[in-house]
Amino acid sequence: MTTRPELPGMAESYWMDTAPGTRWPPSDGDTTADVAVIGAGMAGLSTAWELTRAGRKVIVLEADRVAAGVTGYTTAKLTAAHSLVYERLRRTRGPEGARRYARSQQAAVERVGAVAAELGVDCDFERASALTFTTDPQQRPVFEAEAEAAAEAGLDASFVTETDLPLPVAAAVRIAHQAQFHPRKYLLALADDITARGGVIHERTRVTGLTEGGPCKVRTERGTTVTAKDVVVATHYPVFDRALLFARLSPNRELVVAAPLPASAAPEHMYITDDMGKRSVRTAPLDGNRRLLIVTGEGFTPGTGDGHERFLRLDAWMHEHFPVGDTAYRWAAQDNRASDTVPLVGPFHPGAHHVYVATGFGGWGMSGGAMAGQLLASLITGAEPEWAGLYDPRRLKSTVREGATLLKQQADVARHFVGDRLKSSHVDSVAEIAPGSGAVVRVEGRRCAVYRDEKGAVHAVSARCTHLGCLVAFNEAETAWECPCHGSRFGVDGEVLHGPAVRPLPPRTL
């Protein structure tokens, strides 16, 4: 049996490793609030903070720990430069739609900077330009059009061909006045300020039920109920399917590696390209002489592909192009893309009067989450920003217009839902599973997800995702079971690591 190369670096994100842990108590009884916010990531805490400042009594319910889910594993670019988006928005939503998108996203960048200054939090907030680039000369007209569209939308955008990257660049769009920061340090300060102003935060309190009405009822797996006039679902991927948003979202997971390099050799700005399987580059301060280079790429649908080989490929690219030391960290980030490009932020569904949602940020959840906080707080308190209609989840015209993308997403889901059941098991028996590996095995007519730990002990759970029943697959690089249909992730003993699933994989006896 061939031994695979060991993965480099600590299997943890830099943000999680360099910010303190949290210990807010779980829910232990029924309670009431003006607003219940489900999810304590960038979108949830930004919304809760804005509402608390507006005088609302807010309760935040988090299934795990504050800012320890998707937000704890981001690359933390805070920018309105979302790759090649403005020319597409100009074509599909007109010049005014593109301007509203740019204004709302840039306002989010400025809001985070202002809040960090107001609270006096040292979250490594740094100004930088954001550049989208290509190494292909034939793509130059595309980038010239994007620079023009971004400038027309109101951003400080320009077309350039020279950067401080140590690789040739054929064309790039540069957008100035963007930022990067430490998301957990920022959000922990928001959480402290929320509770200092009378808000309540409950960790380790997974929400499993929601009854809409006047008022709404939110139920948790602990058996407690929160009664609130308004509810915000900010769980990254909505944990409730009544709006059928899962049909308009596609999950994507991207790997991250990070290593120190001399400050004198660090890129000054933030970069991203779709070349080479996508590469995203930024740095974070370490000490006076060094910075941490953070490289993202190798995107894939959860439950598909080989994470191990992708980590090695990304790490090799980083070491090939930058004078870095040994890899210090590796982690993975996950996000959902809306079928029509723009995030879904606003009323949960056409009949919703007091339930709101924030999702579909497409890899740009830092500016998107801050924007969602401002937008949802405004809607709940009776105002309506000019860009509310752009993000409204009830929009139908853009969904129909970009129906081909939606149909492809659902075809992929159907392929996994049906096709994975027609495949033979990955291995014929549990005995074939090597230590440290997992596989789906048919046992007495049922497919079981079986993991053998390094000591040889076997852990078996149902292979059917508890969200909508797709078969999970094993991610060896991250030691987790993943659903390729909607991105739910589970530990080897079945516990929910990532929604939309809210129930664990049931144990199986072999």
Salt bridges, closest charged atoms under 4 A:
GLU50 OE1 - ARG111 NH2 2.81
ASP64 OD1 - ARG204 NE 2.97
GLU87 OE1 - ARG90 NH2 2.55
GLU87 OE2 - ARG91 NE 3.74
GLU96 OE1 - ARG99 NE 3.12
GLU96 OE2 - ARG100 NE 3.21
GLU96 OE2 - ARG103 NH2 3.02
GLU110 OE1 - ARG127 NH2 2.61
GLU118 OE2 - ARG53 NH1 2.49
ASP124 OD2 - LYS185 NZ 3.96
GLU126 OE1 - ARG291 NH2 2.72
GLU144 OE2 - ARG140 NE 2.98
GLU148 OE2 - ARG90 NH1 3.23
GLU152 OE1 - ARG90 NH1 3.09
ASP156 OD2 - HIS177 NE2 3.13
ASP193 OD2 - ARG53 NH2 3.23
ASP193 OD2 - ARG197 NE 3.17
GLU203 OE1 - ARG65 NH1 2.73
GLU212 OE2 - ARG242 NH1 3.15
GLU212 OE2 - HIS349 NE2 2.85
ASP230 OD1 - HIS354 ND1 2.93
ASP241 OD2 - HIS467 NE2 2.90
GLU254 OE2 - LYS278 NZ 2.74
GLU268 OE1 - HIS269 NE2 3.77
ASP287 OD2 - ARG290 NE 3.09
GLU298 OE2 - ARG279 NH2 2.87
GLU298 OE1 - ARG310 NH1 3.93
GLU298 OE1 - ARG313 NH2 2.92
ASP306 OD2 - ARG4 NH2 2.34
GLU309 OE2 - ARG4 NH2 3.58
ASP315 OD2 - HIS319 ND1 3.62
GLU320 OE1 - HIS321 NE2 4.00
ASP335 OD1 - HIS236 ND1 3.74
ASP340 OD2 - ARG93 NH2 3.12
ASP340 OD2 - ARG395 NE 2.76
GLU386 OE2 - ARG103 NE 2.71
ASP392 OD2 - ARG394 NH2 2.79
GLU402 OE1 - ARG88 NH2 2.48
GLU402 OE2 - ARG93 NH1 3.90
ASP412 OD2 - LYS408 NZ 3.17
ASP412 OD1 - ARG415 NH2 3.75
ASP420 OD2 - HIS416 ND1 3.31
ASP420 OD1 - LYS423 NZ 3.46
ASP453 OD2 - HIS459 NE2 3.01
GLU476 OE1 - ARG4 NH1 3.64
GLU478 OE1 - ARG253 NH2 2.64
GLU478 OE1 - ARG489 NH2 3.47
GLU482 OE2 - ARG253 NE 3.70
GLU482 OE2 - ARG489 NE 2.97
ASP493 OD1 - HIS459 ND1 2.89
